[in-house]
Amino acid sequence: MSKHTGRAATAIASIEAALHSLVPGAHARDRDDEGQPKPTVVLVHGAFADASGWAAVSARLHRRGFPVIAVPNPLRGLAYDTVYLQGLLAGIEGPKILVGHSYAGAVITNAAAAVADVKALVYVAAFIPDEGEALGGLLEAHADASVPPLPQQVFQYTRPDGATGTEVWLDQARFATAFAADVDASTAAFLAISQRPVAADAFGEPATAAAWKTLPSWALIATKDHAIAPSLERFMAERAGAHISEVDSSHAVMISHPDTVADVIEQAHRGTR
């Protein structure tokens, strides 16, 4: 072994040890009560967010012995994001639980139908479309006067092929009220300035599959959601036959109520062993 190879191996071992130290007892707890490996929990964020929003949920799942991946959802449109997620999932061996927040509920619904070893779907304040439904159409058909319109802002840019792309994000000054009303002010302020825009096309593309028709599902409804009407979340969850839980939360439920979200994921695991 060369000097450089030895140093690299030592560095990798140090990193692995450091990561392992963050999850006390991980090797002893990565199997369920029957000795079977626990599924990998795949966390997929929605629009106006990024994978860091899952930090608190991920930490709780790690403590419970679950392997976790928080996916950087491209937010380029339902078809694009679906094939991206399918490609990522193809590289994860063994059983998987897919968790989608908000727009990502549509992504996991679309993607899971063509992916092996998915045990369950978990929807967190999320869209659960049927085949042929677009998210914009669902929002229009189930408008709720008690939920104000999102403070959307639009900008355009020129793509490399010369076409015009249109992106949507939320007005920073009104982000907290619309998205994260029960999150502490400093965190909500950073969420507002770090939000990731979503392609406008994403809300017009129809779903091409509805994996909840063949896979068991769990849904957490945020009863104080001002991004997706709780009544719409409930309608979609009931239609899917999901196991439903509710929490008094804003749309950013994975940040303000991470224990509740982790509990629902645990329920999905226990319900599909």
Sine and cosine of phi, psi and omega as CSV:
sin_phi,cos_phi,sin_psi,cos_psi,sin_omega,cos_omega
0.00,0.00,0.73,-0.69,-0.01,-1.00
-0.97,0.24,0.27,-0.96,0.03,-1.00
-0.86,0.51,-0.69,0.72,-0.03,-1.00
-0.92,0.40,-0.64,0.77,0.02,-1.00
-0.90,0.43,-0.66,0.76,0.03,-1.00
-0.88,0.47,-0.67,0.75,0.02,-1.00
-0.90,0.43,-0.65,0.76,0.01,-1.00
-0.89,0.45,-0.68,0.73,0.00,-1.00
-0.90,0.44,-0.65,0.76,0.03,-1.00
-0.90,0.44,-0.66,0.75,0.00,-1.00
-0.89,0.45,-0.69,0.72,0.00,-1.00
-0.90,0.45,-0.68,0.74,0.02,-1.00
-0.88,0.48,-0.63,0.78,0.01,-1.00
-0.90,0.43,-0.67,0.74,0.02,-1.00
-0.90,0.44,-0.71,0.71,0.00,-1.00
-0.88,0.47,-0.64,0.77,0.01,-1.00
-0.91,0.42,-0.65,0.76,0.01,-1.00
-0.90,0.44,-0.69,0.73,0.02,-1.00
-0.90,0.43,-0.67,0.74,0.00,-1.00
-0.89,0.46,-0.57,0.82,-0.02,-1.00
-0.91,0.41,-0.34,0.94,0.03,-1.00
-0.97,0.24,-0.26,0.97,-0.06,-1.00
-0.81,-0.58,0.98,0.19,-0.05,-1.00
-0.84,0.55,0.73,-0.68,0.06,-1.00
0.95,0.32,0.35,0.94,-0.10,-1.00
-0.86,0.51,-0.71,0.70,-0.05,-1.00
-0.89,0.46,-0.53,0.85,-0.03,-1.00
-0.99,0.14,-0.25,0.97,-0.16,-0.99
-0.89,-0.46,0.10,0.99,-0.04,-1.00
-1.00,0.06,0.27,0.96,0.12,-0.99
-0.81,-0.59,0.50,-0.87,-0.03,-1.00
-0.99,0.16,-0.12,-0.99,-0.08,-1.00
-0.90,0.43,-0.34,0.94,0.00,-1.00
-0.99,-0.15,0.15,0.99,0.06,-1.00
0.99,0.12,0.11,0.99,0.01,-1.00
-1.00,0.05,0.57,-0.82,0.05,-1.00
-0.86,0.51,0.65,-0.76,0.05,-1.00
-0.96,0.28,0.52,-0.85,0.00,-1.00
-0.94,0.33,0.43,-0.90,0.14,-0.99
-0.97,0.24,0.79,-0.62,0.05,-1.00
-1.00,-0.04,0.87,-0.50,-0.03,-1.00
-0.96,-0.27,0.93,-0.37,-0.07,-1.00
-0.99,-0.14,0.83,-0.56,-0.06,-1.00
-0.85,-0.53,0.87,-0.50,-0.02,-1.00
-0.99,0.16,0.28,-0.96,0.01,-1.00
-0.97,-0.25,-0.36,-0.93,-0.03,-1.00
-0.94,0.34,0.44,-0.90,0.07,-1.00
0.89,0.45,0.46,0.89,-0.04,-1.00
-0.48,-0.88,0.01,-1.00,0.12,-0.99
-0.56,-0.83,-0.01,-1.00,-0.13,-0.99
-0.91,0.42,-0.35,0.94,-0.02,-1.00
-0.91,0.41,-0.33,0.94,0.03,-1.00
-0.90,0.45,-0.30,0.95,0.00,-1.00
-1.00,-0.01,0.10,1.00,-0.14,-0.99
-0.82,0.57,-0.75,0.67,-0.06,-1.00
-0.94,0.35,-0.62,0.78,0.04,-1.00
-0.91,0.41,-0.70,0.72,0.00,-1.00
-0.86,0.52,-0.69,0.72,0.00,-1.00
-0.88,0.48,-0.65,0.76,0.01,-1.00
-0.93,0.37,-0.64,0.77,0.03,-1.00
-0.92,0.39,-0.64,0.77,0.06,-1.00
-0.86,0.50,-0.67,0.74,0.01,-1.00
-0.90,0.44,-0.42,0.91,0.03,-1.00
-1.00,0.00,0.05,1.00,0.10,-1.00
1.00,0.00,0.23,0.97,0.01,-1.00
-1.00,0.01,0.71,-0.71,0.26,-0.97
-0.93,0.38,0.63,-0.78,-0.09,-1.00
-0.70,-0.71,0.63,-0.77,0.17,-0.98
-0.75,-0.66,0.82,-0.58,0.10,-1.00
-0.98,-0.19,0.93,-0.37,-0.17,-0.98
-0.99,0.15,0.70,-0.72,0.15,-0.99
-0.99,0.15,1.00,0.02,-0.04,-1.00
-0.90,0.43,0.82,-0.57,-0.07,-1.00
-0.90,0.43,-0.47,0.88,-0.04,-1.00
0.87,0.49,0.61,0.80,-0.02,-1.00
-0.99,-0.16,-0.05,1.00,-0.05,-1.00
0.73,-0.68,0.40,-0.92,-0.15,-0.99
-0.89,0.46,-0.70,0.72,-0.02,-1.00
-0.90,0.43,-0.72,0.69,-0.01,-1.00
-0.89,0.46,-0.77,0.64,-0.07,-1.00
-0.92,0.40,-0.51,0.86,0.03,-1.00
-0.90,0.43,-0.77,0.64,-0.04,-1.00
-0.93,0.36,-0.52,0.85,0.08,-1.00
-0.88,0.48,-0.75,0.66,0.00,-1.00
-0.90,0.43,-0.65,0.76,0.03,-1.00
-0.87,0.49,-0.64,0.77,0.04,-1.00
-0.90,0.44,-0.67,0.74,0.02,-1.00
-0.91,0.42,-0.69,0.72,-0.04,-1.00
-0.91,0.42,-0.50,0.87,0.00,-1.00
-0.88,0.47,-0.40,0.92,0.00,-1.00
-1.00,-0.03,0.05,1.00,0.00,-1.00
-0.97,-0.25,0.92,-0.40,-0.02,-1.00
-0.98,0.21,0.52,-0.86,0.11,-0.99
1.00,0.07,-0.06,-1.00,-0.06,-1.00
-0.92,0.38,0.48,-0.88,-0.05,-1.00
-0.67,-0.74,0.57,-0.82,0.19,-0.98
-0.91,-0.42,0.84,-0.55,0.00,-1.00
-0.99,-0.13,0.75,-0.66,-0.02,-1.00
-0.84,-0.54,0.84,-0.54,-0.01,-1.00
-0.85,-0.53,0.75,-0.66,0.09,-1.00
-0.97,-0.23,0.73,-0.69,0.14,-0.99
0.85,0.53,-0.83,-0.55,0.02,-1.00
-0.83,0.56,-0.53,0.85,-0.04,-1.00
-0.92,0.40,-0.30,0.96,0.12,-0.99
-0.85,0.52,-0.63,0.78,0.05,-1.00
-0.93,0.38,-0.60,0.80,-0.02,-1.00
-0.91,0.41,-0.73,0.68,-0.01,-1.00
-0.93,0.36,-0.55,0.84,0.06,-1.00
-0.89,0.46,-0.67,0.74,-0.02,-1.00
-0.96,0.28,-0.60,0.80,-0.14,-0.99
-0.99,0.13,-0.61,0.80,-0.22,-0.98
-0.92,0.39,-0.42,0.91,-0.05,-1.00
-0.88,0.48,-0.41,0.91,-0.05,-1.00
-0.94,-0.35,0.28,0.96,-0.06,-1.00
-0.87,-0.49,0.77,-0.64,0.02,-1.00
-0.97,0.24,0.41,-0.91,0.15,-0.99
0.94,0.33,0.28,0.96,0.13,-0.99
-0.99,0.15,0.87,-0.50,-0.05,-1.00
-1.00,0.07,-0.60,0.80,-0.13,-0.99
-0.36,-0.93,0.37,-0.93,0.09,-1.00
-0.90,-0.43,0.71,-0.71,0.04,-1.00
-0.83,-0.56,0.83,-0.56,-0.04,-1.00
-0.95,-0.31,0.85,-0.53,-0.04,-1.00
-0.92,-0.39,0.97,-0.26,-0.07,-1.00
0.71,0.71,0.81,0.59,-0.29,-0.96
-0.81,-0.59,0.33,-0.94,0.19,-0.98
-0.97,0.26,0.62,-0.79,0.08,-1.00
-0.71,-0.70,0.97,0.26,-0.10,-1.00
-0.97,0.26,0.40,-0.92,0.18,-0.98
-1.00,-0.03,0.26,-0.97,0.04,-1.00
-0.84,0.54,0.75,-0.66,0.02,-1.00
1.00,-0.02,-0.13,0.99,-0.01,-1.00
-1.00,-0.06,0.64,-0.77,0.12,-0.99
-0.97,-0.25,0.50,-0.87,-0.08,-1.00
-0.92,0.40,-0.62,0.79,0.05,-1.00
-0.87,0.50,-0.63,0.78,0.03,-1.00
-0.91,0.41,-0.63,0.77,0.05,-1.00
-0.89,0.45,-0.67,0.74,0.01,-1.00
-0.89,0.45,-0.65,0.76,0.01,-1.00
-0.94,0.34,-0.67,0.75,-0.06,-1.00
-0.95,0.32,-0.38,0.93,-0.05,-1.00
-0.83,-0.56,0.63,0.77,0.03,-1.00
-0.87,0.49,0.63,-0.78,-0.01,-1.00
-0.82,-0.58,0.88,-0.48,-0.06,-1.00
-0.89,0.46,-0.36,0.93,-0.02,-1.00
-0.98,0.17,-0.18,0.98,0.01,-1.00
-0.93,-0.36,0.93,-0.36,-0.05,-1.00
-0.92,0.40,0.40,-0.92,0.04,-1.00
-0.87,0.49,0.53,-0.85,0.05,-1.00
-0.90,0.43,0.63,-0.78,0.02,-1.00
-0.98,0.20,0.92,0.40,-0.09,-1.00
-0.97,0.24,0.57,-0.82,0.15,-0.99
-0.79,-0.61,0.54,-0.84,-0.10,-1.00
-0.85,-0.53,0.64,-0.77,0.19,-0.98
-0.68,-0.73,0.38,-0.93,-0.03,-1.00
-0.84,-0.54,0.39,-0.92,0.03,-1.00
-0.51,-0.86,0.29,-0.96,0.02,-1.00
-0.99,-0.11,0.84,-0.54,0.02,-1.00
-0.97,0.26,0.29,-0.96,0.00,-1.00
-0.83,0.55,-0.48,0.87,0.00,-1.00
-1.00,0.09,0.05,1.00,0.02,-1.00
1.00,-0.06,-0.20,0.98,0.02,-1.00
-0.96,0.28,0.33,-0.95,0.01,-1.00
-0.99,-0.10,0.80,-0.60,0.09,-1.00
-0.98,-0.19,0.58,-0.81,0.01,-1.00
-0.85,-0.53,0.80,-0.60,-0.03,-1.00
-0.89,-0.45,0.48,-0.88,0.01,-1.00
-0.83,-0.56,0.71,-0.71,0.19,-0.98
-0.61,-0.79,0.00,-1.00,-0.08,-1.00
-0.97,-0.26,0.60,-0.80,0.06,-1.00
-0.82,0.57,0.85,-0.53,-0.07,-1.00
-0.85,0.52,-0.62,0.79,-0.06,-1.00
-0.92,0.40,-0.43,0.90,-0.03,-1.00
-0.92,-0.39,0.15,0.99,-0.05,-1.00
-0.87,0.49,-0.75,0.66,-0.09,-1.00
-0.86,0.52,-0.72,0.70,-0.02,-1.00
-0.88,0.47,-0.65,0.76,-0.08,-1.00
-0.98,0.17,-0.55,0.84,-0.22,-0.98
-0.88,-0.48,-0.58,0.82,-0.21,-0.98
-0.61,-0.79,0.79,0.61,-0.12,-0.99
-0.92,0.39,-0.42,0.91,-0.01,-1.00
-0.96,-0.29,0.33,0.94,0.07,-1.00
-0.99,-0.16,0.56,-0.83,-0.03,-1.00
-0.85,0.52,0.49,-0.87,-0.19,-0.98
-0.85,0.52,-0.66,0.75,-0.05,-1.00
-0.93,0.36,-0.64,0.77,0.04,-1.00
-0.92,0.40,-0.69,0.73,0.01,-1.00
-0.88,0.47,-0.62,0.79,0.01,-1.00
-0.90,0.43,-0.64,0.77,0.03,-1.00
-0.94,0.34,-0.61,0.79,0.07,-1.00
-0.84,0.54,-0.62,0.78,-0.03,-1.00
-0.91,0.41,-0.68,0.73,-0.07,-1.00
-0.99,0.12,-0.29,0.96,-0.02,-1.00
-0.97,-0.26,0.07,1.00,-0.05,-1.00
-0.85,0.52,0.53,-0.85,0.05,-1.00
-0.98,-0.19,0.80,-0.59,0.04,-1.00
-0.91,0.41,0.36,-0.93,0.04,-1.00
-0.87,-0.49,0.58,-0.82,0.06,-1.00
-0.89,0.46,0.73,-0.68,-0.02,-1.00
-0.85,0.53,-0.52,0.85,-0.01,-1.00
-0.88,0.48,-0.37,0.93,-0.10,-1.00
-0.86,0.51,-0.52,0.85,-0.06,-1.00
-1.00,0.02,-0.05,1.00,0.03,-1.00
-0.95,-0.31,-0.18,0.98,-0.02,-1.00
-0.99,0.14,0.78,-0.62,0.03,-1.00
-0.97,0.24,0.54,-0.84,0.12,-0.99
-0.92,0.39,0.59,-0.81,-0.01,-1.00
-0.96,-0.27,-0.06,1.00,0.03,-1.00
-0.45,-0.89,0.34,-0.94,0.04,-1.00
-0.70,-0.72,1.00,0.08,-0.12,-0.99
-0.90,0.44,-0.36,0.93,0.01,-1.00
-0.91,0.40,-0.22,0.97,0.04,-1.00
-0.96,0.27,-0.34,0.94,-0.02,-1.00
-0.84,-0.54,-0.17,0.99,-0.02,-1.00
-0.87,-0.49,0.59,-0.81,0.07,-1.00
-0.92,0.39,0.56,-0.83,-0.06,-1.00
-0.68,-0.73,0.44,-0.90,0.06,-1.00
-0.80,-0.61,0.59,-0.81,-0.02,-1.00
-0.70,-0.71,0.73,-0.68,0.09,-1.00
-0.94,-0.33,0.89,-0.46,-0.04,-1.00
-0.99,-0.15,0.79,-0.61,0.04,-1.00
-1.00,-0.03,0.95,-0.32,-0.17,-0.99
-0.97,0.26,-0.20,0.98,0.05,-1.00
-0.91,-0.42,0.45,0.89,-0.04,-1.00
-0.94,0.33,0.76,-0.65,0.07,-1.00
-0.91,-0.41,0.25,0.97,0.07,-1.00
-0.95,-0.31,-0.71,0.70,0.16,-0.99
-0.86,-0.52,0.78,-0.62,-0.02,-1.00
-0.86,0.52,0.76,-0.65,0.05,-1.00
-0.81,0.58,-0.55,0.83,0.03,-1.00
-0.90,0.44,-0.58,0.82,0.05,-1.00
-0.95,0.31,-0.67,0.74,0.06,-1.00
-0.84,0.54,-0.69,0.73,-0.02,-1.00
-0.92,0.39,-0.68,0.73,0.03,-1.00
-0.85,0.53,-0.74,0.67,-0.04,-1.00
-0.92,0.39,-0.64,0.77,-0.01,-1.00
-0.92,0.40,-0.67,0.74,0.01,-1.00
-0.92,0.40,-0.66,0.75,0.02,-1.00
-0.88,0.48,-0.59,0.81,-0.01,-1.00
-0.98,0.20,-0.12,0.99,-0.06,-1.00
0.93,0.36,0.47,0.88,-0.06,-1.00
-0.97,0.26,0.41,-0.91,0.19,-0.98
-0.98,0.20,0.89,-0.46,-0.20,-0.98
-0.96,-0.26,0.72,-0.69,0.18,-0.98
-0.82,-0.57,0.38,-0.93,0.03,-1.00
-0.77,-0.64,0.48,-0.88,0.04,-1.00
-0.56,-0.83,0.65,-0.76,0.04,-1.00
-0.97,0.24,1.00,0.00,-0.13,-0.99
-0.56,-0.83,0.37,-0.93,0.19,-0.98
-0.97,0.26,-0.11,-0.99,0.02,-1.00
-0.91,0.42,-0.49,0.87,-0.04,-1.00
-0.99,0.11,0.78,0.63,-0.13,-0.99
-0.90,0.44,-0.52,0.85,-0.02,-1.00
-0.93,0.36,-0.34,0.94,0.03,-1.00
-1.00,-0.05,-0.68,0.73,-0.07,-1.00
-1.00,0.09,-0.39,0.92,-0.02,-1.00
-0.68,-0.73,0.86,0.50,-0.07,-1.00
-0.90,0.43,-0.54,0.84,0.02,-1.00
-0.90,0.44,-0.66,0.75,0.00,-1.00
-0.90,0.44,-0.69,0.72,0.01,-1.00
-0.89,0.46,-0.70,0.71,0.02,-1.00
-0.89,0.46,-0.61,0.80,0.02,-1.00
-0.90,0.44,-0.66,0.75,0.01,-1.00
-0.91,0.41,-0.64,0.77,0.05,-1.00
-0.90,0.44,-0.65,0.76,0.07,-1.00
-0.88,0.48,-0.65,0.76,0.04,-1.00
-0.88,0.47,-0.64,0.77,0.02,-1.00
-0.89,0.45,-0.64,0.77,0.03,-1.00
-0.90,0.43,-0.76,0.65,-0.05,-1.00
-0.91,0.41,-0.51,0.86,-0.01,-1.00
-0.98,0.21,-0.13,0.99,-0.04,-1.00
-0.80,-0.61,0.30,0.95,0.01,-1.00
-0.94,0.33,0.00,0.00,0.00,0.00
